[in-house]
């Protein structure tokens, strides 16, 4: 072999040896999925493909025009997404406030959306959130407590509140608290108004009355202190319970929203049974959808109410909860859109980088213009079609079963494509990709779906007892 040919061969082998460990293991970790036509530069930040369950992100395209119209529920969600984009655009044209900050991508729930950037808002100091609100001082006619001072400032209509300030006006703690309050008042008109009312109340002459005994005065102050601290303890307990309910933890059992049971036109309840026409599932034999059991009547194991702002979607979960009917109710309360979904895959990302593959704000798969299943089939984005990535729909689902109600957070996107065949029925098949947060758990679900005629469900239209 000639020397130049040998050198070229060595270069090829060297290149393969360098590329193999970087490319092949990542592809294998994706379970066989790949992102068509996409490449990264060595200097660019990219989400990890490990832990993606074998999925990969397709190259960006301008496809999806077949879903520009969409059904009523799709149209409502798409328009909400467009309105949010408009608000973001307007906000981007305004100078950012100095106090605003954005939460970095964490890759874990932490009680909130996995990737949702949010401004950090400091709790107003006059509500007890200021760092100085917990200072206590001795002296005066009682124990000075800044937390109590803020509480009494909001109840100046009570004569005892202004009297307490009047009795402690010479306390060094009052001077410090008042200086802090004036700073807050410069930014908050409500606090400024309260301080003006306080000054007016303290300027009024005191009514002549027999001076109370020292012990009696101290007892009154301690009663006010106890009431104030008791109120803050109660507020703390309520806020903790609200936080637990919002995170969907095991202890959360929120009251189900009124819309969970449907409407007077279409009523839902756990355990209800309904007949389903098998024809759509026979015609969808070429899709990825797994049909429901061939029973004469299908039972509902759980109800789900998806809240996407003002848009609501209902889910009727079948036994096992791997499949469900998802409905959108029209203005008359009757379903005007219905789809059936069955579980196609479930992925459990293990770390921040693996979550980045699905939810990275710039390159995450959920929200990408297309989704590619493991067999290489492409599905165009149905909600907010277009050629660039959009943020997943941030939704809250209230689930009700025989054990009660729980809540979970969803970051989801719907994709679809034309079914095979010129006269195929159903005309489209769908893929619903969702990042789920429930309590202290999180995972990704991929469902395959088809359109169903809502009339085929034969939903009851009479009130059902709980």
Residue, then its C-alpha position, 0 to 999 in steps of 0.5 A: x500500500x502506498x504511503x499517502x493511502x496509508x496515511x489517509x486510512x489512518x486519518x479515517x480510523x483516527x476520526x472514527x475512533x474519536x467520534x465513536x465514543x461521543x456519538x454511538x453511546x448517546x444514540x444508544x441511550x436514546x433507545x434508538x431515537x435521533x434528531x434528524x438533521x441537527x448537529x451541535x458545535x463543540x462550543x454550544x450548550x446543548x441538552x443531554x440526549x442520555x435519558x431521553x428514552x431513545x427519542x431525538x429531536x427532529x430538525x426545525x421545519x415550517x411544517x404543521x400547516x395542516x393544523x392551522x385551523x384545528x378543532x375548537x379545543x386546539x384552536x383555544x389552546x393555540x390562541x392562548x399560546x399566541x396571546x402569551x407570546x404577544x405579552x412576552x413580546x410587549x414585555x421584551x420591549x420594556x426596560x427590565x425592572x432592576x429588582x427582577x431576576x430570573x430563576x435559572x434552569x434547575x431540571x427539577x420540580x422544586x414545587x414549580x415548573x421544571x423550566x419555567x423562568x419566573x421573577x422572584x418577588x419579595x414579600x412586602x415588608x408590611x406583611x411581615x416578610x421583611x427581614x427586620x420584621x422579626x426584631x424585638x426590643x425591650x423598653x417602653x410600656x411593653x415589649x416592642x415587637x416589629x411583627x406586632x407593629x405591622x399587624x397593628x398598623x393594619x387595624x388602626x380602626x381599633x382604638x387599642x392599636x393607636x394607643x399601643x403606638x402612642x404608649x411606645x412612641x419613645x421606645x427605641x424599637x419604634x424609632x427603628x421600625x418607623x425608619x424602616x416603615x418610611x422606606x417601605x412607604x416611599x415605594x408602597x402607597x398603601x403603607x404611606x396611607x397607613x402611616x398617615x392614619x397612624x400619625x393622625x390617630x396619635x395626634x388626637x388628645x387622649x381621653x381623660x380616664x383613671x390611669x390603669x394599674x401597671x400590671x393591668x397595662x402589661x396584661x393588655x399588651x401581652x393579650x395583643x401580642x398573643x393575638x398578633x402572634x397567634x394570627x401569624x402562626x395561623x397564617x403560616x399554617x394556611x400558607x403551608x397547606x396551600x403550598x402542599x396542595x399546589x405541589x400535589x403531594x401525598x397529603x394534598x386533597x384539594x376540593x375538586x373544582x366545579x367543572x370536574x363533573x362536566x356540565x348539565x349536558x355531559x356529566x362525568x363521575x368515577x365508576x361510570x360506564x359508557x358504551x363505545x363504538x368499536x368502529x374507529x379503533x378497527x379503522x385505526x389498526x395501522x396507527x400506534x393506538x392501542x384500542x380499549x378492551x372489547x367490552x360492551x361497556x367501558x368503566x371510568x377509573x378516574x376523572x381528570x380536569x386539565x386547566x390551561x388558563x381559561x381553557x379546560x379539557x376533561x379526561x376520562x381514564x380507563x382502568x389502569x390509567x394508561x388510556x383515556x378519552x380527552x374531551x373539550x366541552x363547547x359553550x352548550x356544555x356538550x363535547x365538541x371535540x374528543x380524542x382517545x389516547x393510549x400510552x406509547x412510552x414512559x421515560x424517567x430522566x435521571x438528572x438535569x441534563x437529561x431533563x434538558x433534552x425534553x425541556x431546555x428553553x431553546x432546544x427541548x423536544x417538548x415544544x419543538x416544531x416536530x416530534x419523531x417517534x422511535x420508528x422515525x415517523x414525524x408528527x407536526x405540532x398541532x398546538x401553535x403550529x410553526x417552524x420554531x420551538x415554543x414553550x410547552x403548555x403549562x397545565x394543571x390537572x386535578x385528578x379524582x378517583x375513589x381515594x379523593x382528589x390530587x393535583x399534578x403539573x403538566x408541561x405538554x405539547x400535542x403533535x399530529x400527522x395525516x393517517x396513512x391512505x388517501x381516504x383513511x379514517x380517522x384522518x389524523x393520528x396524534x402524539x401527546x408528549x408530557x412532562x409530569x410532576x406529581x408530588x415528589x415524582x416526575x417523568x415523561x409520558x408519550x401517548x398515541x391518539x386518534x379522533x373520536x366522534x363525541x356522539x359515539x361515547x353516549x355520555x349521560x345528560x342527567x345529574x349524577x350523584x357523587 
